[in-house]
Amino acid sequence: MKHHGIHFVQGISAVVFSLLLSGCSSGTQNSWQSISQAEAAEIMQKETNIIILDVRTEEEFIDEHISGAVNLPNESIGSEPPALLPDKDQVILVYCRSGNRSKQAAQKLADMGYTNIKEFGGINTWTGPKESYADLIRPVMMLDAHKSSETDGISLEVTGYSTGMLEVTLQNLSDSTWQYGEAFELSRNRGGEWQTLAWPEGKVRDDVSSELADGTEVILRRDISDLEPLEPGEYRFSMNGVETMFTLVMSE
């Protein structure tokens, strides 16, 4: 009896030791949670401090993604915490196209110490709101046709337009230094007639003169945001007797 008792105690000890080892292993294993898309949708509605992480390629993301998502391709996730995810305790909802890459990404993030990773499959079965970059881009005024013009060796060209600011390239091809100033004039073609756009009453402009040496060029930025509202059409930019044409259109 004593002999059998020793073996019984040894057997129990082995089982307990095994369970202890198992418990230590599971305690150190980095884990993440798979949830349903309905659960993910509920979290999105109720929580504010979350990140919806799309781990597909940038091209897939641009084409279409879940509303509010940010993009971090699975292939770009290495062993260092991504700058896009600074808070390792934040709820991060991970998805891809079908659920394969999202599981891979979830494991990699968990291995880096992220504690609140929730993977919810792929966008191909998502019934919630989606968006694409095409939906987010609104038509804006942009420079279309433009050409350089030259008068007495001075070349003038409108080379850019953005949010009420004209970019103008000025080049001196003459044999002497050319004086130019801040003062300029902008006209719009309406029905074949050029109409000068008026500055608001009381607008003060600094007519500071500058020099452009022969054989050099300069890029100037001229603020036209105080002029009457612009619209698509053909324009003429004039400076000290030199002028050039350009066209503004709305982006598609």
matplotlib code that plots the C-alpha trace (Angstrom):
import matplotlib.pyplot as plt

x = [0.0, 2.8, 4.5, 1.3, 0.8, 4.2, 3.3, -0.1, 1.5, 4.1, 1.4, -0.5, 2.7, 3.4, -0.1, 0.1, 3.5, 2.2, -0.8, 1.5, 3.6, 0.5, -0.7, 2.6, 2.6, -0.9, -0.1, 2.8, 1.2, 0.3, -3.4, -6.1, -9.8, -11.9, -15.4, -18.4, -19.0, -22.2, -20.1, -17.6, -20.4, -21.8, -18.3, -18.1, -21.4, -20.8, -17.1, -15.2, -11.6, -11.0, -9.1, -10.6, -7.6, -7.7, -4.6, -5.2, -3.0, -3.1, -4.7, -7.5, -8.0, -8.3, -10.8, -13.1, -12.9, -15.0, -16.0, -13.5, -10.8, -7.1, -4.8, -1.8, -1.0, -0.3, 2.9, 4.3, 3.8, 7.1, 8.5, 8.4, 5.2, 3.8, 3.7, 0.1, -0.8, 0.9, -1.5, -1.0, -4.1, -6.5, -9.2, -8.1, -10.6, -8.8, -10.1, -9.0, -10.7, -11.7, -10.3, -6.9, -4.6, -6.5, -5.7, -2.0, -1.9, -3.7, -1.2, 1.8, 0.3, -0.4, 3.2, 4.4, 2.4, -0.9, -3.5, -6.9, -6.9, -10.2, -10.3, -13.6, -13.0, -13.2, -14.9, -16.4, -19.1, -19.4, -22.9, -22.1, -21.1, -18.3, -16.5, -13.8, -11.4, -13.6, -16.4, -14.2, -12.8, -14.8, -14.5, -12.0, -10.9, -7.6, -5.3, -5.9, -4.6, -1.8, 1.0, 4.0, 4.1, 7.1, 7.3, 10.6, 12.5, 10.4, 8.7, 5.6, 3.6, 1.0, 2.3, 0.0, -3.2, -4.3, -6.8, -6.7, -3.0, -1.4, 2.1, 3.7, 7.1, 8.9, 12.0, 14.3, 15.7, 16.4, 19.8, 19.2, 17.8, 14.0, 12.0, 8.8, 6.5, 3.7, 1.0, -0.7, -4.0, -6.4, -9.0, -11.7, -13.0, -16.8, -18.4, -15.3, -14.7, -12.0, -13.3, -10.8, -11.6, -12.0, -10.3, -12.6, -13.0, -10.3, -8.0, -4.4, -1.7, 2.1, 3.6, 7.2, 9.6, 12.0, 14.7, 15.2, 18.7, 19.2, 19.2, 17.5, 14.0, 11.9, 8.7, 6.2, 3.1, 0.3, -2.7, -6.0, -8.3, -9.6, -10.8, -14.5, -15.3, -13.6, -15.4, -14.2, -13.1, -10.3, -8.2, -5.5, -2.7, -0.8, 2.2, 4.0, 2.9, 3.5, 0.6, -0.2, -3.4, -4.5, -7.7, -9.3, -11.6, -13.3, -11.7, -13.8]
y = [0.0, 2.3, 1.6, 2.4, 5.5, 6.8, 6.4, 8.0, 11.1, 11.2, 11.1, 13.9, 16.0, 15.4, 16.6, 19.6, 20.5, 20.1, 22.4, 25.0, 24.9, 25.2, 28.1, 30.0, 29.4, 30.7, 33.7, 34.8, 34.1, 37.3, 37.1, 38.9, 38.5, 37.6, 39.2, 39.2, 42.1, 42.9, 43.3, 45.5, 47.7, 48.0, 49.1, 51.6, 53.1, 53.2, 53.9, 57.0, 56.3, 53.4, 52.8, 51.0, 49.5, 48.4, 46.1, 45.7, 47.4, 51.1, 50.6, 48.5, 51.1, 53.9, 52.0, 51.4, 51.1, 51.1, 54.6, 56.1, 53.5, 54.2, 52.1, 50.1, 47.3, 43.9, 43.6, 46.8, 45.6, 44.4, 44.0, 47.7, 49.4, 51.5, 55.2, 55.1, 53.2, 55.0, 53.7, 49.9, 49.8, 51.5, 49.4, 48.5, 46.9, 45.1, 44.0, 43.1, 41.7, 38.3, 37.8, 36.2, 39.2, 40.7, 37.6, 37.8, 41.5, 41.0, 38.4, 40.6, 43.6, 41.4, 40.1, 43.8, 44.2, 45.7, 44.6, 45.4, 43.9, 42.8, 41.2, 41.2, 39.6, 41.2, 44.1, 41.8, 40.8, 44.2, 45.7, 48.9, 52.3, 52.4, 55.2, 55.8, 58.6, 59.5, 60.2, 62.5, 64.6, 67.7, 69.7, 72.6, 75.4, 74.5, 75.8, 74.3, 75.8, 78.4, 79.7, 81.8, 85.2, 87.5, 91.2, 93.0, 90.0, 89.6, 86.2, 85.9, 82.7, 81.7, 78.3, 77.4, 78.2, 77.1, 78.5, 82.0, 82.2, 82.5, 81.2, 83.3, 82.5, 85.6, 85.4, 88.2, 87.5, 91.1, 92.9, 94.8, 94.6, 94.7, 96.4, 94.8, 95.4, 94.0, 95.8, 93.6, 93.4, 90.4, 90.4, 87.9, 87.2, 87.5, 87.1, 88.1, 91.2, 91.6, 92.9, 93.9, 92.3, 95.0, 95.0, 95.6, 99.2, 100.3, 97.5, 98.7, 97.2, 97.6, 98.6, 97.5, 97.5, 94.6, 93.9, 90.9, 90.7, 89.7, 86.0, 85.1, 84.1, 84.3, 82.6, 85.0, 84.2, 86.7, 86.6, 87.1, 85.9, 89.5, 89.8, 89.2, 85.4, 83.6, 81.2, 78.8, 80.7, 82.5, 85.1, 87.6, 88.4, 91.7, 93.1, 96.4, 96.1, 92.4, 90.0, 86.4, 84.2, 81.2, 79.2, 78.0, 75.0, 72.9, 69.6, 66.4]
z = [0.0, 0.9, -2.5, -4.4, -2.4, -3.4, -7.1, -6.6, -5.0, -7.7, -10.3, -8.7, -8.5, -12.2, -13.1, -10.9, -12.3, -15.8, -15.0, -13.5, -16.6, -18.8, -16.7, -17.1, -20.8, -21.3, -19.1, -21.3, -24.6, -26.5, -27.6, -29.5, -29.8, -32.8, -32.7, -35.0, -37.4, -35.5, -32.3, -34.1, -35.4, -31.9, -30.6, -33.4, -32.4, -28.7, -28.3, -29.3, -28.4, -30.9, -34.1, -37.1, -38.8, -42.4, -43.1, -46.8, -49.4, -50.0, -53.4, -51.8, -49.1, -51.6, -53.7, -50.7, -46.9, -43.8, -42.8, -40.3, -40.9, -41.2, -43.4, -42.2, -44.7, -43.1, -45.1, -43.5, -39.9, -38.6, -35.1, -34.1, -32.9, -35.8, -35.3, -36.4, -33.2, -30.3, -27.5, -26.9, -24.7, -27.1, -28.7, -32.2, -34.5, -37.3, -40.7, -44.2, -47.3, -46.1, -42.6, -43.4, -43.3, -40.3, -38.2, -39.2, -38.3, -35.0, -33.9, -34.9, -33.0, -30.0, -30.1, -29.8, -26.6, -27.9, -25.4, -26.9, -30.4, -31.8, -35.3, -37.1, -40.5, -43.9, -45.7, -48.3, -45.8, -44.1, -44.3, -42.4, -43.9, -46.4, -48.1, -50.8, -51.5, -54.5, -52.0, -49.9, -52.7, -53.3, -56.5, -56.1, -58.3, -60.1, -62.8, -66.2, -69.4, -69.2, -71.3, -71.0, -72.7, -73.4, -73.7, -74.3, -73.0, -69.8, -69.7, -67.4, -66.7, -64.1, -63.1, -60.1, -58.2, -54.8, -52.3, -53.6, -54.2, -57.7, -58.3, -61.1, -62.8, -63.9, -66.1, -67.4, -70.8, -71.6, -71.5, -68.3, -64.8, -64.7, -61.9, -60.8, -57.9, -55.8, -57.9, -60.4, -62.2, -62.8, -65.5, -66.5, -69.9, -70.0, -73.4, -75.2, -73.1, -70.5, -67.2, -64.5, -61.1, -58.5, -55.1, -52.1, -51.0, -48.6, -49.6, -49.1, -51.3, -50.8, -54.1, -53.1, -56.0, -56.6, -59.1, -61.4, -63.0, -66.6, -67.2, -63.8, -62.9, -59.7, -58.6, -57.0, -55.0, -55.3, -53.0, -54.9, -52.1, -51.5, -55.1, -56.0, -55.9, -58.7, -61.1, -63.8, -66.9, -68.7, -66.9, -67.7, -65.2, -65.8, -64.1, -65.1, -68.7, -69.1, -69.2, -69.6, -69.9, -67.8, -67.3, -64.1, -64.0, -61.3, -60.5, -61.3]

ax = plt.figure().add_subplot(projection="3d")
ax.plot(x, y, z, "-o")
ax.set_aspect("equal")
plt.show()
